[in-house]
Amino acid sequence: MFWKGRRGSTNVDDRRGISGGGIAAGGGIIGVIIYLLYTFLGGSGGDSSTVPPILPGNQQTEMSAEEKAADDERAEFVKVVLADTEDVWNKLFGEQGKDYPEPTLVLFRDAVQSACGNASAAMGPFYCPGDQQVYVDLSFYQDLQTKLNAPGDFAMAYVIAHEVGHHIQKLNGSADKISRLRQQVSETEYNRYSVKMELQADFLAGIWAHYAQQKNILESGDIEEALNAANAIGDDLLQKRTQGYVVPDAFTHGTSAQRMYWFKKGYQSGDLGQGDTFNSPDL
């Protein structure tokens, strides 16, 4: 993705130099990769009831000068990605005669406090509907490359666009509808709704990629990087990796094939009308 020298969003709250209140979880996201079975990224759109308990840990991890420089470059990158999502969604909302309230991106390290509760880096990036903010510990970028075998900057761009997709769902009311269902249906049935919710966020990430491509900012291989990341965090693949077998009733985000399909559908169509996962006969 061509990003250097382009506009970065100002809707960024950089808390990387702020302690997470002494609740930082050690080990990184892959150390507790099982969390991803309940989150990618952030559990059903960041619903606070899906946030796992924080493990006891130490204060903020110390970084070398080289690590800090790499982290700062990633921060600049995600700011540009967020700015690109702002451009796309302002355009699409404007075409419908609506304003687009832009979300804030919170950068943190190890642990963070949100309106959805305290969270650790082990949860991965997440969206909190309570404060309409996207939370990202940039160490996840490294984990995508080294632990989940999903390298490339556009893999991380897909992650950001997915979380912004949850923001769109908050704005159109679908996130609140699904949240209310938690107390009305069984866990298995709610999981099915959660899968539909997450796959729609993947579709919305694809919509963003469709319009990003029209700005000539995508490089050869970028879409493949996003699809590879979508494949890497499918429920079936993660379950096989962490427990050796698959439990479909426990899926909360969709299979690798489903996640790739819905991202690709958004990317190829650019048509918001094709993203109604809640009424899709295949889900």
Secondary structure as GFF3:
##gff-version 3
##sequence-region A 1 283
A	DSSP	beta_strand	12	14	.	.	.	ID=ss1
A	DSSP	alpha_helix	28	31	.	.	.	ID=ss2
A	DSSP	three_ten_helix	33	35	.	.	.	ID=ss3
A	DSSP	alpha_helix	36	39	.	.	.	ID=ss4
A	DSSP	three_ten_helix	44	46	.	.	.	ID=ss5
A	DSSP	three_ten_helix	48	50	.	.	.	ID=ss6
A	DSSP	alpha_helix	65	95	.	.	.	ID=ss7
A	DSSP	beta_strand	104	108	.	.	.	ID=ss8
A	DSSP	beta_strand	111	114	.	.	.	ID=ss9
A	DSSP	beta_strand	117	120	.	.	.	ID=ss10
A	DSSP	three_ten_helix	121	123	.	.	.	ID=ss11
A	DSSP	beta_strand	126	128	.	.	.	ID=ss12
A	DSSP	beta_strand	133	137	.	.	.	ID=ss13
A	DSSP	alpha_helix	139	146	.	.	.	ID=ss14
A	DSSP	alpha_helix	153	171	.	.	.	ID=ss15
A	DSSP	alpha_helix	174	181	.	.	.	ID=ss16
A	DSSP	alpha_helix	187	214	.	.	.	ID=ss17
A	DSSP	alpha_helix	222	232	.	.	.	ID=ss18
A	DSSP	alpha_helix	235	243	.	.	.	ID=ss19
A	DSSP	three_ten_helix	248	250	.	.	.	ID=ss20
A	DSSP	alpha_helix	256	269	.	.	.	ID=ss21
A	DSSP	three_ten_helix	272	274	.	.	.	ID=ss22
A	DSSP	three_ten_helix	277	279	.	.	.	ID=ss23
###
